[in-house]
Each structure stands twice: as structure tokens, then as C-alpha cells.
């Protein structure tokens, strides 16, 4: 068993903004925007109400309020897809592995929390679907079953697409995120987000997590048990995991 960490959600590179974290520790998970003009998605930041009961646009620059959503991952049917270089990493996932999502969050009208990268949710993997291997009949079935996935709303761009499907009973968008980064300086004094010292010790990962590639992978019983404790998963007491199984 293993866990893979991927960065998701709106960021400063795509849309010039981050999702908000509130003074009570809750947060809004806001997806990146969609650039495909032929996408069937019609939701925009302005028209989409989040868990805070407010439109996503409340927390974003006005200039992007009418951009459409690329809602990936989505936590209704629990799917995440990618046709780019991430596909080869996604194809290594197996049933019951964890796909852990982290995102950039910034404080909204509070000084309690700081800007950084936070774990926001996870999938317990049920299956991994490689579109390059599907028959036409299988593809129709996938369309019917997982129509919420952002990439399946791009019907003309399916080559190399991989979709990870999470077990709905064992996958979750967290109520409160978990900070995993700290700001560091590179050799020319530019700031970047790296794994925090605490998380290095607990999860056995290190280095920059500004981007998802290559994704950080957690193996070994001790580090997986720490991750389970962080996510409040009920398998963290599994003796096999504690012994490195």
C-alpha cells in the first residue's frame, strides 16, 4: 500500500489566486479555471456556491469571476483525471492506495492561519481507468457513470486520459485542512513552498512541493500510519501497516 500526494485547486499561476482558509479553520476548495472553449461545463466562479454558502467569486479577483470551473478532483462521484505527464504516475496506483490532494490556501480576513500548502482531501482508490485501453462500449459506460469528471466534459480530448475513481465511502474533502509546507528561499532568494520539518519527520517526504511533478509518494508502515493519523483514518491501527506491511 502507498499514498501519492498531488497538488490541485486554483493557484497563482493559473488564475492569480488561492482558495481561502477562514478564522475557524474551515476552508473553501476552489478548482482551477477551465480554458477549453468547447467544454460542456457551465458553472463559473460567480455562479457556484461553496460550502461557506457564498459564491466562489467572493474570495477571488473580480477579473476572473466569470471563468468556468475545471472541477478536478470532484468529490461527488470521487474522480480525478489527467492526460498529461501525471498519467504515468496515476497508472501506478492500485486499489486501496491513497491519492492525497493538497492545495494552496490563503487566510481570508484572519491572522490565525498562514498562506501555504494544505492537505484538503483524499481518495481511497477503487479503480484506475486508462482511456487508451478502453473499447467503445467501455468508454460509453465510463461516460455514463462518471459524467461529473471535468475531463469527460472535454469529449474531443480523451487521448492518454487516466481517471482515478475513489471509493465514495472512503474518500473525503476534509472539513479542516492540514498544513504541510513552510516557506524557504532558493539560491537566489526566491521563496518557494517545501515540506515542513514536522511533515518531513512524520511522512518521510522532503523538498519542494510547489508543483505536483514528480508527486511525493509515501511508503512504509510508520509513515503511512502517521498519514492515517493526520487524516483520521480508521486503518491507522492495522498491525500489518505498523510493521511495514
C-alpha positions as CSV (number, residue, x, y, z in Angstrom):
1,X,0.0,0.0,0.0
2,X,1.1,3.5,-0.7
3,X,-0.1,7.1,-0.7
4,X,0.5,9.7,-3.5
5,X,0.3,13.4,-2.9
6,X,-0.8,15.8,-5.7
7,X,-1.3,19.5,-5.8
8,X,-4.8,20.6,-7.0
9,X,-7.0,23.6,-7.0
10,X,-6.8,27.2,-8.0
11,X,-3.3,28.7,-7.8
12,X,-1.5,31.9,-8.6
13,X,0.0,30.5,-11.7
14,X,-3.4,29.6,-13.3
15,X,-5.7,32.3,-12.0
16,X,-3.7,34.6,-9.8
17,X,-5.4,33.4,-6.6
18,X,-5.6,30.8,-3.9
19,X,-8.5,29.2,-2.1
20,X,-9.4,30.8,1.3
21,X,-8.9,29.5,4.8
22,X,-11.2,31.0,7.4
23,X,-10.5,32.0,11.0
24,X,-12.3,28.9,12.4
25,X,-10.0,26.6,10.5
26,X,-12.5,25.7,7.7
27,X,-11.8,26.4,4.1
28,X,-13.3,26.6,0.6
29,X,-11.8,24.3,-2.0
30,X,-11.9,26.2,-5.3
31,X,-10.9,24.5,-8.5
32,X,-8.7,25.9,-11.3
33,X,-10.5,27.6,-14.2
34,X,-11.3,25.8,-17.5
35,X,-9.7,27.1,-20.7
36,X,-11.3,24.7,-23.2
37,X,-13.9,26.7,-25.2
38,X,-15.8,23.5,-26.2
39,X,-16.2,22.3,-22.6
40,X,-19.8,21.4,-21.6
41,X,-19.3,22.8,-18.1
42,X,-21.3,25.9,-17.5
43,X,-20.6,26.7,-13.8
44,X,-18.5,29.8,-13.1
45,X,-16.8,31.1,-10.0
46,X,-19.6,33.7,-9.7
47,X,-22.4,31.2,-10.1
48,X,-21.1,28.4,-7.9
49,X,-22.0,28.4,-4.2
50,X,-19.4,26.8,-2.0
51,X,-19.5,25.2,1.5
52,X,-19.4,28.6,3.0
53,X,-22.8,29.3,1.4
54,X,-21.2,32.1,-0.7
55,X,-20.2,32.2,-4.3
56,X,-16.6,31.2,-5.0
57,X,-16.1,34.7,-6.6
58,X,-16.5,36.2,-3.1
59,X,-12.9,35.2,-2.4
60,X,-11.4,35.8,-5.8
61,X,-10.3,38.8,-8.0
62,X,-13.3,40.2,-9.8
63,X,-11.5,39.8,-13.1
64,X,-11.8,36.1,-13.0
65,X,-15.4,35.7,-11.6
66,X,-16.9,34.6,-14.9
67,X,-14.3,31.9,-15.6
68,X,-15.7,28.4,-15.8
69,X,-14.6,25.7,-13.4
70,X,-12.3,22.7,-14.1
71,X,-13.6,20.8,-11.2
72,X,-10.9,18.2,-10.8
73,X,-10.9,16.4,-8.4
74,X,-14.6,16.3,-7.7
75,X,-15.9,14.8,-4.5
76,X,-19.4,13.9,-5.6
77,X,-18.6,10.7,-7.5
78,X,-14.9,10.9,-6.4
79,X,-13.0,11.2,-9.7
80,X,-9.7,12.8,-10.7
81,X,-8.3,12.8,-14.2
82,X,-5.2,13.8,-16.1
83,X,-4.0,13.2,-19.7
84,X,-0.5,14.8,-19.3
85,X,2.7,13.6,-17.7
86,X,0.9,12.9,-14.5
87,X,-0.8,9.9,-16.2
88,X,2.3,7.6,-15.8
89,X,2.2,8.2,-12.0
90,X,-1.5,7.7,-11.7
91,X,-1.2,4.4,-13.5
92,X,1.0,3.1,-10.7
93,X,-1.9,3.5,-8.2
94,X,-3.7,0.3,-7.1
95,X,-6.9,-0.5,-5.3
96,X,-6.8,0.8,-1.7
97,X,-3.9,3.1,-2.3
98,X,-4.4,6.7,-1.2
99,X,-4.5,9.7,-3.5
100,X,-4.0,12.7,-1.2
101,X,-4.7,16.2,-2.5
102,X,-3.1,19.3,-1.3
103,X,-3.8,22.9,-2.3
104,X,-2.6,26.5,-1.8
105,X,-4.7,28.3,0.8
106,X,-4.5,31.9,1.9
107,X,-6.1,33.4,5.0
108,X,-9.4,35.3,4.4
109,X,-10.0,38.1,6.9
110,X,-8.0,36.5,9.7
111,X,-4.5,36.3,11.1
112,X,-4.9,32.9,12.7
113,X,-3.7,30.9,9.7
114,X,-1.0,31.5,7.2
115,X,-0.7,31.1,3.5
116,X,0.8,27.7,2.5
117,X,0.1,24.3,1.1
118,X,-2.5,22.2,3.0
119,X,-3.9,18.7,2.6
120,X,-7.5,19.3,1.6
121,X,-8.8,15.8,0.9
122,X,-8.1,12.3,-0.3
123,X,-9.4,9.3,-2.3
124,X,-9.1,5.7,-1.3
125,X,-8.5,4.3,-4.7
126,X,-11.2,2.0,-6.1
127,X,-10.0,1.8,-9.7
128,X,-7.8,3.4,-12.3
129,X,-9.1,3.8,-15.8
130,X,-6.8,4.2,-18.8
131,X,-8.7,5.5,-21.7
132,X,-6.1,4.3,-24.1
133,X,-7.2,0.7,-23.3
134,X,-11.0,1.1,-23.4
135,X,-13.3,-0.3,-26.1
136,X,-16.0,2.0,-27.4
137,X,-18.6,0.2,-25.3
138,X,-16.5,0.6,-22.1
139,X,-15.9,4.2,-22.9
140,X,-19.7,4.8,-23.1
141,X,-20.1,3.1,-19.8
142,X,-17.4,5.3,-18.2
143,X,-19.1,8.4,-19.6
144,X,-22.4,7.4,-18.2
145,X,-21.1,6.5,-14.7
146,X,-18.5,9.4,-14.2
147,X,-20.0,12.3,-16.1
148,X,-19.1,14.7,-13.3
149,X,-15.4,14.4,-14.2
150,X,-14.1,17.6,-15.7
151,X,-12.1,15.7,-18.4
152,X,-15.2,13.8,-19.6
153,X,-16.7,17.2,-20.4
154,X,-13.9,17.6,-22.9
155,X,-15.1,14.9,-25.3
156,X,-12.6,15.7,-28.0
157,X,-9.5,15.4,-25.7
158,X,-9.5,11.9,-24.4
159,X,-6.2,10.6,-25.7
160,X,-4.0,9.5,-22.8
161,X,-6.6,10.3,-20.2
162,X,-6.4,8.4,-17.0
163,X,-9.2,8.7,-14.4
164,X,-8.7,7.6,-10.8
165,X,-12.0,6.6,-9.1
166,X,-12.2,6.8,-5.3
167,X,-14.3,4.6,-3.1
168,X,-17.1,7.0,-2.1
169,X,-17.3,5.6,1.4
170,X,-13.6,6.0,2.0
171,X,-12.9,9.3,0.2
172,X,-13.3,12.8,1.6
173,X,-13.0,16.5,1.2
174,X,-11.7,17.5,4.7
175,X,-13.6,19.9,7.0
176,X,-10.4,21.4,8.1
177,X,-7.1,21.3,6.1
178,X,-3.7,20.2,7.3
179,X,-0.7,22.5,6.7
180,X,2.2,20.5,5.2
181,X,4.5,23.3,3.9
182,X,6.8,26.0,5.1
183,X,8.3,28.9,3.1
184,X,12.0,28.6,2.1
185,X,14.4,30.5,0.0
186,X,16.3,29.2,-3.0
187,X,19.8,30.1,-4.0
188,X,18.8,33.4,-5.4
189,X,16.5,34.3,-2.6
190,X,13.2,33.4,-4.2
191,X,10.6,31.9,-2.0
192,X,9.0,28.5,-2.5
193,X,6.9,26.1,-0.6
194,X,8.7,23.0,0.7
195,X,7.6,20.1,3.0
196,X,7.7,21.4,6.6
197,X,10.2,20.0,9.1
198,X,7.3,18.4,11.0
199,X,5.9,16.7,7.9
200,X,9.4,15.6,6.8
201,X,9.7,13.7,10.1
202,X,6.2,12.3,10.1
203,X,5.7,11.4,6.5
204,X,9.2,10.7,5.2
205,X,9.0,13.2,2.3
206,X,11.0,16.3,1.7
207,X,11.8,19.1,-0.8
208,X,9.8,21.5,-2.8
209,X,6.1,20.7,-3.2
210,X,5.3,23.8,-5.2
211,X,4.4,21.6,-8.1
212,X,3.0,18.1,-8.3
213,X,5.6,16.6,-10.6
214,X,7.1,14.4,-9.5
215,X,4.5,13.5,-6.9
216,X,5.6,12.7,-3.4
217,X,4.9,9.0,-2.6
218,X,4.7,7.7,1.0
219,X,5.6,4.1,1.6
220,X,6.3,2.1,4.7
221,X,4.1,1.3,7.7
222,X,5.3,4.1,10.0
223,X,4.9,6.9,7.6
224,X,1.5,5.6,6.4
225,X,0.4,5.3,9.9
226,X,1.3,8.9,10.5
227,X,-0.6,9.9,7.4
228,X,-3.6,7.9,8.6
229,X,-3.5,9.7,12.0
230,X,-3.3,13.1,10.2
231,X,-6.4,12.2,8.0
232,X,-8.1,10.4,10.9
233,X,-8.4,7.2,9.0
234,X,-9.6,4.1,10.9
235,X,-7.0,1.8,9.5
236,X,-4.1,3.5,11.2
237,X,-4.1,0.8,13.9
238,X,-3.7,-2.0,11.4
239,X,-0.8,-4.1,12.8
240,X,0.4,-5.0,9.3
241,X,0.9,-1.3,8.5
242,X,2.6,-0.7,11.8
243,X,5.1,-3.5,11.0
244,X,5.7,-2.1,7.5
245,X,3.3,-4.4,5.7
